[in-house]
Amino acid sequence: MKKISIFLFAFCTFNFQLLNFNSFAQGVSINTTGNEANNSAMLDVSSTNHGMLIPRVSLTSTTDITTIASPASSLLVYNTNGGIAGGIGFYYNAGTTTSASWTQLLAGNAVTNIATGTGLTGGPIIGTGTISLSTPVSVANGGTAGSATPTAGAVAYGNGTTYAFTAAGTSGQVLTSQEAAAPIWTTPLSADASETVKGIVEEATNAEVTAGAATGATGAKLFVTPEKFNLYKSKIYINATGVSTTSATYQTAFSLAIPGGTLGTNSCIRFFIPIKQTQVNGGGTSVKISYGSQTLWDATTFTSISSASCMVTGFIIANNSTSAQKSEVMSNRITNINITDLTVDSTISQNLIVQIKSSNASYLDAIEAVSIIVENLK
């Protein structure tokens, strides 16, 4: 291997400096020791007490091709002009000789600038300081970037392509899923303002109790067994009031007070009345259901039931939306029951009244249970 030693002498008054330039087939070594260049390096500059000074250039912009004519790609300089974007620091040309793109080498704790209206792409941002954002940041992870500006109290959710936020909701509301649709805030139904228990009924078979034993008008009767009446909680009446009836043939009647404002958007009251065919058919049993002053269903008698049993169900929707609010009664093997659509103002207190009538008290066994549930529709 050929070795070439070059000695440079510089004299200034009484001072001089000696450097070794060693040229080998694999590269050039610059040092004061005479060591060969590293096999992997074309240029190996080494010193224990000196640095390498990169050329200092005052770039006029990050696209400057005049200060350095036709700058080669990857050319490295130290910019001394603090007026360009990025300021003073090391820059390399990430462009071409005719279309330069001077890109700054960032410090280890620096972050990428976030331009207005743009998102973050590529690799992660690593830093130890605080990132202050003056504009929304687009967030994309396997979807389309979207602007996310949360409101205080809002909850983030995914809509399949971007992240979004709910409204803040109000105190006491709960967040309800609508499957793939955006979740909504709803107000849980409270039976009454104090949520007090209006009456506790003891278990008894085929026993009845006057409303005065629970609450409401004297003389009205309520089923007392959990199998007969199931309103929110087993064996407990919550805001259920007995209703006096003008007809002695009504064996039981009750009213559920729905306080104004407790039904939120897309809420409904759903009631279930299972009926045994064998005890109803020809027995003269009927059910009348009303909401406020509006009659939902008034069946005079069940004479067309041919199945072993049937389920009469219905619901009242109160949402004050542009769509019609409906009450609908459906049953198995009971036909031609039409209920007029309702327009319900959920801000006004209403009573849901259920009256069960039979010409023979024994036929009340046909009503296996009455369940009332307040729920949100999908």
C-alpha positions as CSV (number, residue, x, y, z in Angstrom):
1,M,0.0,0.0,0.0
2,K,1.4,3.3,-1.0
3,K,1.7,6.0,1.7
4,I,2.2,9.6,0.9
5,S,3.1,12.0,3.7
6,I,2.6,15.7,3.2
7,F,4.2,18.2,5.6
8,L,2.8,21.7,5.8
9,F,4.7,24.5,7.6
10,A,3.2,27.8,8.6
11,F,5.4,30.5,10.1
12,C,4.1,33.5,11.9
13,T,6.6,35.3,14.1
14,F,7.9,32.3,16.2
15,N,4.9,29.9,15.9
16,F,4.5,27.0,13.5
17,Q,2.1,24.0,13.1
18,L,2.7,20.6,11.6
19,L,-0.2,18.5,10.1
20,N,0.0,15.0,8.5
21,F,-2.1,14.3,5.4
22,N,-2.0,10.5,4.8
23,S,-3.5,9.2,1.6
24,F,-4.3,5.5,1.2
25,A,-6.2,3.5,-1.3
26,Q,-9.2,3.4,0.9
27,G,-9.4,7.1,1.9
28,V,-7.7,10.2,3.2
29,S,-6.7,10.7,6.8
30,I,-6.1,14.1,8.4
31,N,-4.6,14.1,11.8
32,T,-1.4,15.0,13.8
33,T,-0.6,11.4,14.6
34,G,0.0,9.8,11.2
35,N,-2.8,7.2,11.7
36,E,-4.3,5.6,8.6
37,A,-7.9,6.4,7.6
38,N,-10.7,4.1,8.7
39,N,-11.5,1.5,6.1
40,S,-15.1,2.7,5.9
41,A,-14.3,6.4,5.4
42,M,-13.2,8.3,2.3
43,L,-12.2,11.1,4.6
44,D,-11.1,10.5,8.2
45,V,-10.5,13.7,10.3
46,S,-9.4,12.9,13.8
47,S,-8.3,14.9,16.8
48,T,-8.7,14.9,20.6
49,N,-8.6,18.6,21.1
50,H,-9.9,20.2,17.9
51,G,-13.1,20.2,15.9
52,M,-14.0,20.3,12.2
53,L,-15.2,23.7,11.1
54,I,-18.0,23.5,8.5
55,P,-18.1,26.3,5.9
56,R,-20.1,29.3,7.2
57,V,-22.5,30.7,4.6
58,S,-25.1,33.4,4.8
59,L,-28.1,31.9,3.0
60,T,-30.7,34.3,1.7
61,S,-33.5,31.7,1.9
62,T,-34.2,28.0,2.1
63,T,-34.2,27.9,-1.7
64,D,-31.1,30.0,-2.3
65,I,-29.0,28.9,-5.3
66,T,-27.1,32.1,-5.7
67,T,-24.9,32.4,-2.6
68,I,-23.6,28.9,-3.5
69,A,-23.9,28.4,-7.2
70,S,-25.5,25.2,-8.2
71,P,-25.3,23.6,-4.7
72,A,-25.1,19.9,-4.9
73,S,-27.6,17.6,-3.2
74,S,-26.6,16.8,0.4
75,L,-24.2,19.8,0.6
76,L,-23.7,20.8,4.2
77,V,-23.2,24.3,5.4
78,Y,-23.6,26.4,8.6
79,N,-26.0,29.2,7.9
80,T,-25.2,32.5,9.7
81,N,-28.3,34.4,8.6
82,G,-30.9,34.4,11.3
83,G,-33.5,35.9,9.0
84,I,-34.4,32.8,7.0
85,A,-37.0,30.3,8.1
86,G,-35.4,28.2,10.8
87,G,-32.7,30.8,11.7
88,I,-29.0,30.1,12.3
89,G,-27.8,26.5,12.2
90,F,-26.6,23.6,10.1
91,Y,-28.4,23.1,6.8
92,Y,-28.1,20.6,4.0
93,N,-29.5,20.7,0.5
94,A,-32.3,18.2,0.2
95,G,-33.1,19.5,-3.3
96,T,-31.2,19.7,-6.5
97,T,-28.6,22.0,-8.0
98,T,-31.3,24.0,-9.7
99,S,-34.0,23.7,-7.1
100,A,-32.4,23.9,-3.7
101,S,-34.2,23.0,-0.5
102,W,-32.0,23.9,2.5
103,T,-33.2,21.8,5.4
104,Q,-32.2,22.5,8.9
105,L,-30.6,19.8,11.2
106,L,-32.7,19.9,14.4
107,A,-31.5,19.6,17.9
108,G,-32.5,16.4,19.8
109,N,-35.1,18.2,21.8
110,A,-36.6,20.3,18.9
111,V,-39.9,19.6,17.3
112,T,-41.2,19.9,13.8
113,N,-43.1,23.1,13.1
114,I,-46.8,22.6,12.7
115,A,-48.2,24.8,10.0
116,T,-51.7,26.2,10.2
117,G,-54.3,23.7,9.1
118,T,-51.9,20.8,8.6
119,G,-51.4,17.6,10.4
120,L,-48.5,15.5,11.6
121,T,-47.1,12.9,9.2
122,G,-44.1,10.6,9.1
123,G,-42.3,9.5,12.2
124,P,-43.0,10.5,15.8
125,I,-42.1,13.8,17.3
126,I,-39.7,13.4,20.2
127,G,-39.1,16.2,22.7
128,T,-38.9,17.1,26.3
129,G,-40.5,20.5,26.2
130,T,-44.1,21.8,25.9
131,I,-45.7,22.0,22.5
132,S,-48.1,25.0,22.3
133,L,-50.7,24.8,19.5
134,S,-52.5,27.9,18.3
135,T,-54.6,26.0,15.7
136,P,-56.4,22.6,15.7
137,V,-54.2,19.6,14.9
138,S,-55.4,17.0,12.4
139,V,-55.2,13.5,13.8
140,A,-55.1,10.5,11.5
141,N,-54.5,6.9,12.4
142,G,-55.7,4.6,9.6
143,G,-58.3,7.1,8.6
144,T,-58.9,10.6,7.2
145,A,-57.3,13.5,9.1
146,G,-59.9,15.6,10.9
147,S,-59.8,18.7,12.9
148,A,-60.4,18.0,16.6
149,T,-61.2,21.0,18.8
150,P,-62.7,19.6,22.1
151,T,-65.3,21.5,24.2
152,A,-64.8,21.4,27.9
153,G,-66.7,18.3,29.2
154,A,-66.9,16.7,25.7
155,V,-66.1,13.0,25.1
156,A,-64.0,11.8,22.2
157,Y,-65.4,9.1,19.9
158,G,-64.5,7.6,16.6
159,N,-66.9,7.8,13.6
160,G,-65.0,5.2,11.5
161,T,-62.7,7.7,9.7
162,T,-61.9,10.5,12.1
163,Y,-62.0,11.4,15.8
164,A,-64.9,13.6,16.9
165,F,-66.3,15.0,20.1
166,T,-69.7,15.0,21.6
167,A,-71.3,18.1,23.1
168,A,-70.6,18.8,26.7
169,G,-74.0,17.7,28.0
170,T,-75.5,18.9,31.3
171,S,-75.0,17.9,34.9
172,G,-76.6,14.5,35.7
173,Q,-76.8,13.3,32.1
174,V,-75.3,10.0,31.0
175,L,-73.7,9.2,27.7
176,T,-75.7,6.7,25.7
177,S,-74.4,4.6,22.8
178,Q,-76.2,4.7,19.4
179,E,-74.1,1.8,18.0
180,A,-72.3,3.2,15.0
181,A,-73.9,6.6,15.3
182,A,-72.6,9.4,17.5
183,P,-73.3,8.9,21.2
184,I,-75.8,11.3,22.8
185,W,-76.3,12.7,26.3
186,T,-79.6,11.6,27.9
187,T,-81.2,12.4,31.2
188,P,-82.1,9.3,33.2
189,L,-85.8,9.2,34.2
190,S,-86.3,9.9,37.9
191,A,-89.6,8.6,39.2
192,D,-90.0,11.7,41.3
193,A,-87.8,14.5,42.4
194,S,-87.0,13.0,45.8
195,E,-86.8,9.4,44.5
196,T,-88.6,8.3,47.6
197,V,-90.3,4.9,47.9
198,K,-94.0,5.5,47.8
199,G,-95.0,2.2,49.2
200,I,-93.6,-1.3,49.8
201,V,-96.0,-4.2,49.2
202,E,-95.8,-7.5,51.0
203,E,-95.8,-10.7,48.9
204,A,-99.2,-12.3,48.9
205,T,-101.1,-14.5,46.4
206,N,-104.0,-12.7,44.7
207,A,-104.1,-10.1,47.4
208,E,-105.1,-6.5,46.8
209,V,-104.4,-3.3,48.7
210,T,-106.1,0.0,48.5
211,A,-104.2,2.9,47.1
212,G,-104.2,4.5,50.5
213,A,-101.8,1.7,51.7
214,A,-99.3,2.9,49.1
215,T,-100.3,6.3,47.8
216,G,-103.2,8.0,45.9
217,A,-106.9,8.1,46.1
218,T,-108.7,6.0,48.6
219,G,-110.7,3.1,47.1
220,A,-108.5,2.5,44.1
221,K,-106.8,-0.9,44.0
222,L,-103.3,-2.0,43.0
223,F,-101.9,-5.4,42.5
224,V,-99.6,-6.1,45.4
225,T,-97.6,-9.1,44.3
226,P,-94.4,-8.7,42.3
227,E,-95.8,-11.1,39.8
228,K,-98.7,-8.8,39.2
229,F,-97.1,-5.4,39.2
230,N,-93.4,-4.7,38.3
231,L,-92.6,-1.0,38.1
232,Y,-88.9,-0.3,38.0
233,K,-88.1,-2.2,41.2
234,S,-89.6,-5.5,42.5
235,K,-92.0,-5.0,45.4
236,I,-91.7,-1.2,45.3
237,Y,-94.0,1.4,43.9
238,I,-92.1,4.5,42.9
239,N,-94.4,7.4,42.1
240,A,-97.2,4.9,41.2
241,T,-100.6,6.3,42.3
242,G,-103.9,4.4,42.5
243,V,-106.6,5.9,40.4
244,S,-110.3,5.9,41.4
245,T,-112.6,4.7,38.6
246,T,-116.2,5.4,37.9
247,S,-117.0,1.9,36.9
248,A,-117.1,-0.8,39.6
249,T,-116.0,-3.4,37.0
250,Y,-112.5,-1.9,36.9
251,Q,-110.6,-4.2,39.3
252,T,-107.4,-2.3,39.3
253,A,-106.0,1.0,38.0
254,F,-102.8,2.9,38.5
255,S,-101.1,6.0,37.3
256,L,-97.4,6.6,36.7
257,A,-96.5,10.3,36.9
258,I,-93.9,11.3,34.3
259,P,-92.3,14.6,35.5
260,G,-91.8,17.2,32.8
261,G,-88.3,17.3,31.4
262,T,-87.4,13.8,32.3
263,L,-87.8,12.4,28.8
264,G,-84.9,13.3,26.6
265,T,-84.5,13.1,22.9
266,N,-85.6,9.7,21.5
267,S,-86.8,8.5,25.0
268,C,-89.8,6.4,25.3
269,I,-92.1,4.8,27.9
270,R,-92.7,1.1,27.1
271,F,-95.3,-1.0,28.8
272,F,-95.8,-4.8,28.6
273,I,-99.0,-6.7,29.5
274,P,-98.8,-10.5,29.0
275,I,-102.3,-12.0,28.7
276,K,-103.3,-15.7,29.1
277,Q,-105.6,-16.7,26.3
278,T,-107.3,-19.5,28.2
279,Q,-108.6,-17.1,30.9
280,V,-109.4,-14.1,28.7
281,N,-111.2,-15.7,25.8
282,G,-114.8,-14.8,26.3
283,G,-114.2,-13.5,29.8
284,G,-115.0,-9.9,29.3
285,T,-111.6,-8.6,30.3
286,S,-110.3,-5.4,28.8
287,V,-107.5,-2.9,29.3
288,K,-107.6,0.8,28.9
289,I,-104.4,2.8,28.6
290,S,-104.1,6.6,28.4
291,Y,-101.4,9.2,28.5
292,G,-102.5,12.5,29.9
293,S,-105.8,13.3,28.2
294,Q,-105.1,11.1,25.2
295,T,-106.4,7.5,25.0
296,L,-103.8,5.1,23.7
297,W,-105.9,2.0,23.7
298,D,-109.4,1.0,24.8
299,A,-110.1,-2.6,24.2
300,T,-113.6,-3.5,25.1
301,T,-113.1,-7.3,25.2
302,F,-110.7,-9.9,24.0
303,T,-112.6,-12.5,22.0
304,S,-110.3,-13.2,19.0
305,I,-107.3,-14.6,20.9
306,S,-106.5,-18.0,19.5
307,S,-103.0,-18.6,20.7
308,A,-102.0,-20.0,24.1
309,S,-100.9,-16.6,25.2
310,C,-100.2,-13.1,23.8
311,M,-98.2,-10.1,24.7
312,V,-99.7,-6.6,24.4
313,T,-97.0,-4.0,24.3
314,G,-96.8,-0.3,23.5
315,F,-94.6,2.7,23.7
316,I,-94.9,6.4,23.9
317,I,-92.1,8.4,22.2
318,A,-91.4,11.9,23.4
319,N,-88.7,13.8,21.6
320,N,-90.1,17.1,20.3
321,S,-88.3,16.5,17.0
322,T,-89.6,17.2,13.5
323,S,-90.6,13.5,13.1
324,A,-94.0,12.4,14.3
325,Q,-94.0,11.1,17.8
326,K,-95.9,7.9,17.9
327,S,-97.7,5.6,20.4
328,E,-98.1,2.1,19.1
329,V,-99.7,-1.0,20.5
330,M,-98.7,-4.4,19.1
331,S,-100.0,-7.8,20.0
332,N,-99.9,-11.4,19.0
333,R,-103.1,-12.6,17.4
334,I,-104.9,-9.4,18.2
335,T,-105.6,-7.4,15.0
336,N,-107.2,-4.2,13.9
337,I,-105.8,-2.1,16.8
338,N,-105.0,1.3,15.5
339,I,-103.5,4.1,17.7
340,T,-103.4,7.7,16.7
341,D,-100.0,9.3,16.5
342,L,-99.3,11.4,19.5
343,T,-97.6,14.8,19.8
344,V,-96.1,14.7,23.2
345,D,-94.4,17.7,24.8
346,S,-91.8,16.2,27.0
347,T,-91.5,19.4,29.1
348,I,-94.9,18.9,30.5
349,S,-95.7,16.4,33.3
350,Q,-98.1,13.7,32.2
351,N,-99.7,10.6,33.8
352,L,-99.6,7.2,32.2
353,I,-102.8,5.5,33.4
354,V,-103.5,1.8,33.0
355,Q,-107.0,0.5,33.9
356,I,-107.7,-3.3,33.8
357,K,-111.4,-4.3,33.9
358,S,-113.1,-7.6,34.1
359,S,-116.7,-8.7,34.7
360,N,-115.3,-11.4,36.9
361,A,-112.6,-10.8,39.3
362,S,-111.1,-14.2,38.7
363,Y,-110.3,-13.3,35.2
364,L,-107.8,-10.7,36.4
365,D,-105.4,-13.7,36.6
366,A,-105.3,-13.3,32.8
367,I,-103.0,-10.3,33.4
368,E,-99.8,-12.0,34.5
369,A,-97.8,-8.8,35.0
370,V,-97.7,-5.1,34.1
371,S,-94.2,-3.8,33.4
372,I,-93.3,-0.2,32.6
373,I,-89.8,0.6,31.4
374,V,-88.3,4.0,30.4
375,E,-85.6,3.6,27.8
376,N,-83.9,5.3,24.9
377,L,-84.7,4.3,21.3
378,K,-81.9,3.5,18.9
